[in-house]
Amino acid sequence: MKYAVLIELSSSWISFRYYRDDAGRFFLPFDEANESLPLAIYCQGNDLQIGQYAVTEAEKHNPCAWTNVFDVVKQKGNFVYRGMTIGMNEMLLIAVKKYLDDFFDRILVRALGGLEANISSMPLIFLRHSDLDVSNKLFVRKSFFDGGFVNMAVMDVSSEIIKRLCCEHKLDGKKYALTVFASGSNLYVDAIDVKQKTLLRTLTLQGKGADPRIDYAVELMWQSLGYQSYSLVRENENEILRRVAATFLQSVRIEFNDLVVFSDGVERMVYLSRNQLEGMSVGIDVAIRGSIQNFMSQLKIAEQDCAIIACGAVSTNDYFLANLRNVGPEVISDNDDGGQKTLSSILNAAIAADFQFGTSASSAPASLPLDNMVKSKVNRALRETALMAPQNAQVELMKIEQELMAITPAPTDLEEYLSKVKQAKKRLRQVDASQLSGASTLKMNTPKPTVKEPLPQSDVRRVENILRIASRIIPENAIQQLQLEKDRLLQKSAYDIHEWVEKIDQSMVEAENRYSQEKLKRKQQHTPPPLPGMGRATKVVRPAVAPASKRVNGAKQETELSFAEARNLFMAAISDSYKLPKSVAVKKLQDLLAKFHAANIHNFDVQMNGRIKVLTKR
């Protein structure tokens, strides 16, 4: 059996596709219900997931969930999976391997064995998007190659689009091409050498990737909801409405009058018409034109030798097309629905190569000089560290040195830039030594502690965030989050760790006091009314939902459920829903939801109803 796996990867999402020669000549998604997943990772115990559940848990500040994966893998520290302690730099590798192992189990049904038996020979294709910077692209290549994936091809989506367009004779007579993508709020411009089919450089236009008409369209759609919006929070729905507006503006429809599913899982009718948007003219953004023209000038690309390729959402948006035509070169709209033409082109090339990528240039490229962006980053870091405190500067220089050492294959001028970093570290040591030599006799006679680094800024921000929300969430949840964060901090060796632990302890005391006060209030609310004739009769207000109780053999038995117990049951049920048969998983979630309602716990309604909806739609 011939097979291959293709992983599309951007800084914010990931998708898994596969090919097998007995299922047609095209790539199929691992999961048709979720072709692409948010690049967020959740890992606790034996449960590891990529996708929306991880995003939801990260928003709750769950320490077992991470969203900015490419930032996380550069941090020091460990995470635990299946009882094994693993470095943070392996998080993406371990998560992807879990999904590839599932591919051999569920899709190939172990016909060829498991992942470990095939890891060195399985054909693996990475298709990288333009929003990945150079260091992250190199990290992906090195991480998976070192992880045992030898038969691997690493491609850039812009280069593959140019290869296909050349085969279609749409770039005849052109020496260069500029592919333009919109991702998030940014616009990405890739310069491609048409003859070599290689990526020269990427230009990122910050904040230029959104059609300015979208915000106005979102406002109109929100107004169209009328009274239906009373139970919604505008900020929670903006992203949903922005996606609807963007899709509408890219289409040829005159009006949108359909149901939209909002964050609470409820469908509501939304209306938007192009007539309403006529007041918002499609203007020219001179910053887009100027930036691209300067980019071409830096690369010495003449207008007549170049074509601009509008890709993805840009290819069908009249705002972006008008701005690109204003740059100068010919503009070609690549209307590749979902990238299927490009995927087909990649598959045909892989079949022609008999899925042997191990010796291809894409897996083991020749050494080149450092990218200009990396050089600028190193030079900027050297200037900034000269103004920092020695301890902080040492930390930053170590990070830069590690990033340079991680680049494979080694660039031709790597030693030159490593030498600059080492010289800066040497100067810092000399400054530090001179400061120590001038210390007082008392300090010289006291034993000197081992120099430790301060708590990284990413951890500082995380602790500050948890401390800030601890006073706003229910006490049980606050105590649990604070205890988890305290345990995590105590594993670190920063010199200022005790200061943060004291702040967490203080916040835990406040949360425990709130818990005691709320418990006392609940007890007072349940105080029985006075007996008839005992003083003045008073009206007793009963709580809307009393604690659930039932009689067993004539005795009343309380079935109160704490929030901590409910949360553990919720997490276990969600995890089991990915392993159990669909009908069993749905029944288990529904029963647990009823149990929560009986205990007056509604914190997990949205997640559980959402999961039930996904399971019943499959």
Buried (B, 14 or more C-beta within 10 A) or exposed (E): EEBBBBBBBBBBBBBBBBBBEEEEEEBBEBBEEBBBBBBBBBBBEEBBBBBBBBBBBBEEBBBBBBBBBBEBBBBBBBBEBEEEEBEBBBBBBBBBBBBBBBBBEEBBEEEEEEBEEBBEBBBBBBBBBBBBBBBBBBBBBBBBBEBBBBBBBBBBBBBBBBBBBBEEEBBEEBBBBBBBBBBEEBBBBBBBBBEEBBBEBBBBBEEBBBBEBBBBBBEBBBEBBEEEBEEBEEEEBEEBBBEBBBEBBBEEBEEBEEEBEBEBEEEBEBBBBBEBBEEBEBEEBEEBBEBBBEBBEEBEBEEEBBBBBBBBBBBBBEBBBBBBBBBBBEBBBBEBEEBEBBBBBBBEBBBEEEBEBBEBEBBBEEEEEBBEBBBEBBEEBBEEBEEBEBBBBBBBBBBBBEBBEBBBBEBEEBEEBBEBBEEBBEBBEEEBEEEEEEEEEEEEEEEEEEEEBBBBEBBBEBBEEBBEBBEEBEBBBBBBBBEBBBEBBEEBEBBEBEEBBEBBEEBBEBBBEBBEEEEEEEEEEEEEEEEEEEEEEEEEEEEEEEBBEEEEEEEEEEEEBEBEEBBEBBBBBBBBBEEBEEEEBBEBBEEBBEBBEBBBBEBBBEBBBBBBEBBEEE
